[in-house]
Amino acid sequence: MDNDVYGHVNNVVYYSWFDTAVNGYLIEQGALDIHQGDTIGLVIETQCNYFAPLAFPQTIEAGLRVARLGGSSVRYEVGLFAEGEAMSAACGHFVHVYVGRGDRRPRPLPQKLRQALQPLCPAA
């Protein structure tokens, strides 16, 4: 994932970082088992706004929050920052619909997942 011909990380990589930030958090919280879990998240919507380029070998930091916690879906919002910077280089969102691993039909958010996400919801 080194720099592209324009000297910065290609925009498609930002989406990979979004995915890493969300799934890394869920795995650390014990709320997502990517290998054996009955419920998995499928991305149904995504968007990114770019404000400044990022380039290898910069260290990238991510900020994560939950904008909407539904019955079977979650809207995640992610900010990407060059290490130590106060302003984001990019921000975006994506929506996961949680479905059964085998049947791919929507499922209610498992309680453990909901509990892991609750602290990321802005105060009402």
C-alpha positions in Angstrom: 0.0 0.0 0.0 2.9 2.3 -0.8 2.4 5.7 -2.5 0.8 5.9 -5.9 2.3 7.8 -8.9 1.1 11.1 -7.5 3.2 10.7 -4.3 0.4 9.9 -1.8 -1.6 6.9 -0.7 -4.3 6.1 -3.3 -7.8 7.1 -2.2 -9.1 3.5 -2.2 -6.7 2.7 0.6 -8.6 5.1 2.9 -11.6 2.7 2.7 -9.4 -0.1 3.8 -8.3 2.0 6.8 -11.9 2.6 7.7 -12.6 -1.1 7.7 -9.4 -1.8 9.8 -10.4 0.8 12.4 -13.9 -0.6 12.8 -13.1 -4.3 12.7 -10.0 -3.8 14.8 -12.1 -2.1 17.5 -14.8 -4.8 17.4 -12.3 -7.6 17.6 -10.4 -6.0 20.5 -13.8 -5.6 22.3 -14.6 -9.3 21.8 -17.7 -8.3 19.8 -16.7 -9.7 16.4 -15.4 -13.2 15.6 -14.4 -12.9 11.9 -13.8 -16.6 11.6 -16.6 -18.4 13.5 -19.2 -15.7 14.4 -22.8 -16.3 13.4 -23.4 -12.6 12.6 -21.3 -10.6 10.1 -21.4 -7.0 8.9 -21.9 -6.3 5.2 -21.1 -2.8 3.9 -24.1 -1.3 2.1 -23.0 2.3 1.9 -19.7 4.2 2.0 -18.4 7.7 1.5 -15.1 9.6 2.0 -14.1 13.3 1.9 -10.4 14.1 1.4 -8.8 17.2 2.9 -5.1 16.6 2.8 -2.9 13.9 1.3 -1.4 11.1 3.4 1.8 9.4 2.3 3.9 6.4 3.2 5.7 6.2 5.7 3.5 8.5 7.7 1.8 6.9 10.7 -2.0 7.2 10.4 -4.3 7.5 13.4 -8.1 6.9 13.2 -10.9 8.3 15.3 -14.1 6.3 15.4 -17.7 7.0 16.4 -21.1 5.5 15.8 -23.5 8.0 14.3 -26.5 5.6 14.3 -27.1 2.4 16.1 -30.1 0.7 14.6 -31.8 -2.7 15.1 -29.6 -4.5 12.5 -27.4 -1.8 11.1 -24.7 0.7 12.3 -23.4 3.9 10.7 -19.8 4.3 11.5 -17.9 7.6 11.1 -14.2 7.6 10.8 -11.6 10.4 10.8 -8.1 9.7 9.5 -5.2 11.8 10.8 -1.5 12.1 10.2 0.1 11.2 13.5 -0.2 14.0 16.0 -2.3 16.3 13.7 -5.4 17.9 15.1 -7.2 18.2 11.7 -8.3 15.2 9.8 -6.8 14.4 6.4 -10.0 12.5 5.5 -13.3 11.6 7.1 -16.0 9.3 6.0 -18.7 6.9 6.9 -19.9 3.4 6.1 -23.0 1.5 7.0 -22.8 -2.2 8.1 -26.0 -4.3 8.0 -25.5 -7.3 10.3 -26.6 -10.5 8.7 -26.4 -14.3 9.4 -23.2 -15.7 8.1 -25.0 -18.5 6.3 -28.2 -17.0 5.0 -27.1 -13.4 4.6 -30.4 -12.2 6.1 -30.5 -9.2 8.5 -30.2 -10.1 12.1 -30.7 -8.0 15.3 -27.4 -6.7 16.6 -25.9 -9.2 19.1 -25.9 -7.8 22.6 -22.1 -8.0 22.9 -21.8 -5.9 19.7 -24.4 -3.4 20.9 -22.5 -3.1 24.2 -19.2 -2.5 22.5 -20.7 0.2 20.2 -22.6 2.1 22.9 -19.6 4.1 24.2 -18.9 5.3 20.6 -22.3 6.9 20.3 -22.4 10.7 20.8 -24.3 11.8 23.9 -27.9 12.8 23.0 
